[in-house]
Amino acid sequence: MTSEDLDPAPETSSPRGLGRFSLLRTGPTRLGFFATVGVLLALLLGGAVVQLASVLTLIFLALFISMGLYPVVTALQRRKVPKPLAILIVIAAFGVVIAVMLLMIVPVVVGQGGELLRSLPANLSDIENQGWFLDLNSQFNGYPSMLLEWVRTAAADPNTWAVIGGGALGIVRGVINGTFSLLFVIAITLYFVASLDIMKQALYDLVPGSKVRGFKEITEEIVESIGKYLGGQVILAAIIAVFSFLLMTVMGLPYGAIIAFLALFLSLIPVIGSVIVTVLMTFMALFTSPLSALIVAVVMIAYMQIEAYVFGPRIISKAVHIPASLVLIGAVAGAALGGLLGALVAAPVTASILLVIKKVVVPRQRLL
């Protein structure tokens, strides 16, 4: 018996060996198999992100708000206030603001909102009988009257509001979900404010040691820019909300609380937020008289000029260094992708991208 007779048969020659998996070892087959697995994993991940989109949006909103509150913490620290106490002061102040809005402002807005819905058909009829509308209607062959009739009919139909709200069950579900979302955002915001430094340090630990210094500088600048920008936008929003309420009250116009409440959120949209508020106030003033609408429009246009050339440069110009055209483009794109939140974060996100390009991409291009 020779040594060749004692040697076992090669593994590939056995039909029960690993040779039957040889197809997975070849280039095209292996590439196709792993590509298919990768696509399936990507689809599963995308589906999970879609399912968690609302939760991720709330978390992102809480993180964004915490970045806006954190500069207050650092400002208190510069005044020799210990960091734990500074965090507690900011959290307490934030809680007081939310409580005041829920207990004092929201009931007034809800009451005026119900009154507006009940009186909207009658207000539209009053507009139709005013002289300026009759002249406009005659010039355009009755089309404004037809449009107003359609709006009045839709506003008087309870089914319209049921469809908008998704029906009674949809309205109740929306209120419950909105309350839960608000509580969730408040809780997560308070947590983020208290642990933002820990979160940033955990992020820095994931960066290679040779790049952590530059990464840390860019991150700190981005966080500071977002915080200053959000704080500035909130201040501007509060100013226009108070101003619009006072203007409506002084002129004896109704629904000032609703206008101020909407202005507080709509004016957070850069560039176009104040324009939307002005158009809305002018339309509401038409319920009283064309002269009131004209005065409101003129006063608000004057306010927008003051905001653009006085308040804006002093409050947020140092926070976000981007051209106004990019702010407008980013706001429109952000609103299309993420609504009010997308429009709000468009400017700081654009500024962050420009900062990364300026400090990372451009220096590397110069070395090539």
Number of C-alpha atoms within 10 A of each C-alpha: 5 6 6 8 8 8 8 7 10 9 11 13 11 11 9 9 11 11 15 12 10 11 11 15 11 10 9 10 13 14 13 12 11 12 12 12 12 12 11 12 12 12 12 12 12 12 12 11 13 12 11 11 12 12 15 13 15 19 18 16 19 23 20 20 22 24 25 24 23 24 19 18 23 16 12 18 16 11 9 10 15 13 15 11 13 21 23 15 16 20 20 13 12 15 14 12 10 13 12 11 13 11 10 10 15 15 12 14 19 13 13 17 15 11 12 15 13 13 13 17 19 14 16 17 14 15 19 17 10 15 12 12 16 15 11 14 16 12 11 10 10 13 13 17 18 12 11 16 16 12 14 17 13 14 18 17 11 11 13 14 16 14 12 10 15 15 15 12 11 14 16 13 14 14 12 12 12 12 12 12 16 14 12 15 21 21 12 19 25 22 15 22 22 21 13 15 12 11 11 14 11 11 14 17 10 9 13 10 9 8 10 15 13 11 17 16 10 17 18 12 15 22 19 18 24 25 23 25 24 25 22 22 22 17 18 20 24 19 18 22 25 17 16 26 21 15 18 21 14 10 12 13 19 17 21 23 24 21 21 26 21 17 27 24 18 21 24 24 28 21 18 17 20 24 17 16 23 23 15 15 24 20 17 21 24 20 20 17 16 18 11 20 20 15 15 24 19 14 14 23 15 12 18 19 12 12 18 13 11 11 18 18 12 12 17 19 14 13 21 21 17 16 10 12 10 14 24 18 16 22 27 20 15 21 18 12 12 15 14 18 20 21 26 26 24 25 28 24 19 19 22 22 12 15 19 16 13 12 12 14 12 11 11 11 8 7 6 5
